[in-house]
Amino acid sequence: MDEQLARPNMRGLKQQMGENLPWVIAKEMMSKLLSFASDQEQDELKSLQETAEMVQALIFDATTNGKTHLESVGIWLKKLNTVAYDADAVLEDFNYQTLRLKREEINPNMDKVRHQFRLKITSINNSLDEIYKQGTQIGLVRLQGVKDAPIEHTEIQLTHPFLYDSEVIGMEKDVLRTVHNLCFSENENHLSVMAIVGMGGLGKTTLARLVCNQETVVRYFDEIIWITVSDNFDVTRLLNEMVQALTGKNPLLSNVNEIVKNELGRRLERKRYLLVLDDVWNEDEDKWDCLRKALLGIGTSRGSKIMVTTRNERVALMMQSSFIHELSLLSVDKSCAMFERTAFAEGGAMGTPNMVDIGKGIVKKCKGLPLTIKALGGLMYSMKSETEWLSILCSHLWELETSRVLPALKMCYEHLSSPLKLCFAFCSIFPKDFDLEKSNLIQLWMALGLLRPPKNSDLSMEHIGNKYFNILFLYSMLQDAKKDEYGSITSCKMHDLFHDLAQHESDNYCSNLEASHLNGYSDVVHLSLIYSLREIPENSMKICSRLQTLILKCGLDGKLLASFKCLRVLVLENYSITELPDSIEMLKYLRYLDISKTSIFVLPNKMTKLYNLQTLKLRWVHDVPENFGHLINLRHFCFGSIVESQDCMLIGVGQLTNLQTLPFFTVNRDRGCHIQELGSLDNLSGDLTIFGLEHVKNYGEAKYANLSKKSHLRTLRFCWATPRLAMQFRNDESINNKVCNDEDVLEGFEPHSNLRGLTIENFAGGKFPSWMMVESQPSSLLSNLVKIRLCNCNGCERIPPLGHLRYLKVVKIIGMGNVKVIGAEFYGKHAAGGAGAAAVTMFPALRELTLKQMPSLEKWSEAVQQSNSMSVFPCLEKLKIRMCSSLKTVPSHFPLLRELIISGCNGFSKFPINLQVSIFDLSISGCPNLSCLPNNLEALVKLHLEDCNNLTNIPCLPSVSEVSISGCTKLIGLSTLTQVFPLRDRNFTLEIVVS
């Protein structure tokens, strides 16, 4: 393996390309200065605008005419950026003082503020004028009419081709071969290793991810555990991360035996698991032996496997891999197919014969490397003319000899706009393979002033951030998207090679290091520190004056924190931190504060002077400060858990009219928290839970929340007190009236039609509101609904019509004790086909349906036949029926059902559903009258039977691999298991308990 190829020489590239980011910073600083000056009327600012324009013209001369490598120009640039940072601080201070005088109850003396501002602006103007003169003296000239004009990117929707299709091209056989070796190999040694080997950018991680998503693999292994290893092959860390992958929490234990016995052993006992170790570099055999011994001590079932991805074949051999799958470069045909799938996708370039020929020339230069092909496919998607395509084909960047990967990646970077280059470079502050949460990344970019909408535009900063994210994803600079249940991207990662490029471009601009290593990083602007601030060398303290980002993974020194006066972003990640110091008020430019990984639950009143704050993140909060409403620029108020926070009264939140993220709001009239607070928050987006609805009097009060105008809300959750708690207050007349008015209140909470998720809990009314009962698609306010959950709505006798909702994927109905029949109205009218259509589909997109705790339910009717081509539940894969003790009749036809769970249903004497051969997971428990199972279970993989006392026999199950039977006292034929479960040359789990 060629190490120069595996880890490219970024320093060599730097020498060839010159320093790039400092010029980008200079451009952005001048643009910000010009934008501010053009909005003001003062003469000093008009003069500043003229000087800044002249300096900007010199910058364009240096960057467009190849003068950036000159030593004199480099010195000039440093002087310019020093003045630019000073100017930025002056503008920030003026903005802060303006906000302060508006919010604080003091005598507003704006004349004094403006006078001091004019003096500072005059000084900045003089400094810029001197910078301009020095620039002309070293040979820089004003370029007239030159603009920084990156490619104009249209709106990009990251749909199927960008997310998945191009990754599969060329890997079909690799996936099949790897799956076969994992699941059907004759080598059944416990913890056998298979390795995927190949150079950087070939798609090793992509292949491993595709394999893990294959249905065969998902069925075969009980658990799939993914760990990114990279350079740090620390056995304790890897075992802790295995626990985190299984539970969501890292125990941070230091004793290997404790992790193995108490954590992993308990969770993986008798389970077959697949451990994926991604991006392994370790060649130390002792470390590998230590990990292997620890894993063997877990005591899992036979057949657990380890899949490794590595660039180095020596690693695979050292780990004694039983199978090594070496990825090869793509063929020309597959390379062109991958490129064209993205470049000529809808909205991209036109696939004319000339463009196809140019594209083939570009693909040829990629030499079969998937990462470069995908990246350039995305770049060419954004270019529409032959001239632009030819400029890429003939680019001088192809002549770089440091690595076959770098030219294509560098081209993608060079075609980013200046602010987007800064956004990309900022990502290097995070370690390799870090999960980048999309919303968090956009909020960070916003805090740093990188998301400036065009003048006279209605676009929000978040909209610009989303656009930037999509561009980086399109160019494969960000990849490995994770999506939520609504199809939205929640997080992604940056490929190692792009991370190397981001580190190279950022140089000293962003750093992730220990405090004691700060020497030589005097230009750092964004810093992630591992150890204490107290360990910063004294000669490095000057960085405090211009540092804009500080991610602190150690203890907090309040006095030293006050030195970082220019901070825009502060992230504290240490659970020993229990309070914010009073010095927090000194960080007056702060826009982003994340204390979600600390033990801070009370916010001090001092922080309400952070008038620029846009994003505030906590684990949970017990109380907000008295002047919380002063944070008028707050846009995102985020919590790790709303369960612990729901008793917090967000008094004054109605003043925060810029607020977009508000996970919950609790109504409590006695404590001064009224539903009217939500009325002025027109920009709310994402997910909102409203607790304490028993305190809302009537329809009129509910309408004050103005939910129907909140078009950006994605989900709504309405929560009354639990029925048990409500009953305690029945003697209270106000509470009794409240219960009677639940219907009235919910009617007033009519949402916007953009809503995608709806939850209603503990609703005491007898019927649902009119906006839920519309039976046809065009007029339904729930037309975009994807998920609905109705919980403990025990007063209602009728389930709302849902079958006509074309996007609905998940329905959960829990605790509706008064419903006796689910009738034809449940299916809606004219579903997806529309009125008079030849084909009608009921529940066209539904994937999961749950009916639970419905003791009065006796009948679930079939849909009324409306046409010969009517289809019902065509996509339903998971059906759960639990604790419906009176239910005797259910629909019989679910054509794609994969998983069926029936529990606590006494009314079933024969199997109620006509199962299809697609079923692979069947669980039946607490059905004492059920006497038999259906015969067509050829594809069944998992079977669970419990407390079915009348069940007498089981049909032959040729594909089953996991069986659990207990409490089925009349079941016969268990002595001849080979007839029921034919022997196979693979692992089989059988657990039978007959009581």
C-alpha positions, 0 to 999 in steps of 0.5 A: 500500500502506497502511504503517499497515496493513502495519506496525501501530502497536504503541505506540498499542495499548499506550496503549489496553491498558496495561502487561500483562506486568509484572502477569503477572510479578507474578502468576507471582512470587507464585504461585511464592512461595506454592507454595514456602511451602505446601510448608514447615513453618517459621513464617516461611514460613507468615507469608510465605504469608499476606502473599503471599496478601494482596498477590496479592489486591491484584494481582487488584483492579488487573487486574480492575477497570481500575486498571493504568493509574493512575500510582500503581499503576504505581509500586507494581507496580515496587516489588512486582516488585523485592521479588518478584525479591529473594524469587525469588533467596532461594528459588533460593539456598536450593535451591542450598545444599540441593543443594550440601550433599547432593552435596559431601563436606563436613560438612552444616551445614543448621542454619546454612543454614536460619538464614540462610534464615529471616533473609532470609525475614523481611526479604522478609516485612517488605518484602511487608507494606510493599508491601501497606500501600502498595497499600491506601493508593493504593486497592487492595483485597483481592478475596476468593476471586478466582483467575486462571482462564484457559480450561482447555485440554484436551490438543490433538493437532496433527493434519491440520486444524491443520497443513495443511487450513485453509491450503489453503482459499481458495488452490486457484486461487492455487496452480494459477495460480502453479504454471502461471506458474512451470513453463509460462509462455511467458516463459523468460527466465533468472531471470525474477521472479514476485511474490506481493503482499498485506498482512500476514496474507493468506497470502503465505508460505503460498501460496509454501510450498504452491507449492514443495510441489507435485509439478509444481514439485518435478519441474520445478526441480532445486533449490528454495532458500528465503531469508527476507529481511525488512528486511536486504537484504544481498547477501552475506548472501543469497548465503551463506544460499543456500549454507547452504540447499543444503549445511546450512552457512553459509560466512560469506564476504565476497567476492561473486565467491568465493561465486558462483564457488566455492560457488553455481557449483559446486553449481548448475552446469547446474541449474534452480533456484527461488529464493524470497525471502520477505518482501522490503521492499527498495526500493533498486534498486541492491541488487537489481541487485547481487543479480541480477548475482551470480545471473546469474554462477552459470551455471545452466541456462535456466529458473531463476526467482525467486519473491518475497513482499512486502507492497509492490507497489513492491518487485515493480515495482522487481524487474521482475516478469514476473508479479505475483499479488496476493492478495485477502481471502477470501470470506465462504463461504471464511472460514467454511469455514476457521474451521469446519474448526478451531473445530469439529474433533474435540475442539473446540466442538460445531457447533450452529446457535447456535454456527455463527451466532455463529461467522459473526459472529466471522468477519465481524469478521475481514474475510476475513484468513486469519491472523485467521480461523485464529487465532480458529478455534483460540481458539474450538476451546478454548471449548466454551460459547455464553457464551464464544463470545459474549464473543469476538463482543462483545469491546471489543477489536474497537474497536481502530483501530490495525489490522484484524489486531491485535484478533483477535491480541490476543484470542488473547493475552489468553486465554492463562494467565499462564505461557503469556503469558510463554512467548509473550513470551519468543519475541520474544528471537529475530529475526523468521522465526527457526526455533524448534526445538520441543524447544529452546523447551520446554527454555528455558521450563522453565529459566525456571520457566514449566512448573510442573506442578500439585501432586500431578501426575505430569506432567513439565515437558516434558509441560506445555511440549508442551501450551503449544506446542500451544496457541500453534500452535493459535492460529497464534501459531506456524506453518509446522511442519516434521516429522521422518520420524516425523511429530513437529513439530521446528520452527516459526516465528512470523508477523511480526504475532504477533512484533510483538505479542510484542515489544510485550507483552514491552517491556523484558522481552526484548531483542535488541540491541547491547551499546552500546544497553542504555541505557534497558533497565534492566528487561530480564530476557532479553537477546540481545547481538550485541557484546562484554560489554565494550561494555556501558555502565557505567551499564547494568551494574545489569541484570546483577544480575537478568538471567535469559537471556543469548544471547551472539553475541560473545567471552566475558569470564569476569570479567564473566560472573560478574556475572550471578549470576541467570542461568538461561539462557546461550547462547554463539554464537561459534566463537572461544570454546574453553573455559569460564571458571572463573567458570562455577561462580558461575552457581549458578542456571543451568539451561540451557547451550548451547555447541554453536556454540563450539569447546568440546569439554572440560567443566571440573570447575568446571561440575559445581557447577551443580547446577540445570543441566537442559539441556546442549548441545555440538557434541561432547565429548571427555571429561566431568569427573570429577564429572559425576554431580553434575549430578543435575538434568540432563534433556537432554544434547545433541550436534550430532554423536555421530560425533565424540563416541562415544569419550567415556566417560560415566562416572557418567551412571547417577547422572543419574536425571532424564536424558531426552535422551542421544543416545549411550552407549559401552560400554567395560569397560576404561575403566569405562563399563558397560552397567549405567549405562543401567539406572537411566535410566528417563526416557530419551526420544527417540533413543539409540545404544549403541556398543561392544556388543562389550564386553557379555558376555551376555544378563544384562548386556544386561538390566541396561540395562532397555530394555524399561522405557524406554517413552519411547524413540523410536529405538534404534541398536545398534552393534558394532565393524565386522566388519573391526575385530572380525576384528583381535581374533579371537585375543583369547578375550574378543572371540571369545566376544563374537562368539559371544554377539552373539545372546545380547546382542541378545536381552537388549536387548528394547525397549519396544513404543512403539519407532518406529525400530530400527537394528542395525549390525555384528551378528555373530550367525547369527539375529535375536532372538525379539522381532524374529521375531514374525510377527503384529501383536498380539503384536509388540514392533515393532508401532509401528515406522516405520523399520528399518535392518539394516546389516552383519548378515552372519551372518544368513540370514533377514530378519525378518518385517516385512509385518505392521507397519502403521506401517512406512514405511522399510526399509533392508537393507544388507550381509546377505551370507548371505541367499539368499532373501527368502521368504514369511516376510518378509511376516508373517502376517495383516498389517493385516487380522487373522486371518480378515479378508476383506482382508489388506494386506502392508506397508500403510504402506511408502513406501521400501525399500532392498536393498543389498550382498547378493551372495548374494541370488538370489530375492525371492519374491512374497507367498503369496496369502492371499485374493482381496483381498490387497494388497502394497506399496500405498503403496511409492513408492521402491525401491532395489536396489543391488549384489545381483549374484546377484539374478534374481527380484523381485516384479513388482507395485508399484502406486504406485512413483514412483522406481526405482533398480537398480544393480550387478545382473548377474542381470537380463537382462530388466526385472524389474518390471512398472512402472506409469504412475506411475513418474517417476524411473528410474535403472539402472546397472551391469546389463550383461545388461539388454537392454530397458526396459519400454514403459509409461513415459509419465509418466517425467520423469527417466531415468539409464542407465549401464554397461548394455552390452547395452541396445539400445533406449529406448521413446518417453518423451513426458514426460521432461525430464532424461536422462543416458546413459553407457557403454551401447555397444549403444544404437541410435537416438540419432540420432533423438532426436525419436522417443524424446524428443519436442520440447516448448516447455519446458526439456530436459536431455540428457547422452549419453556413449557410450564 
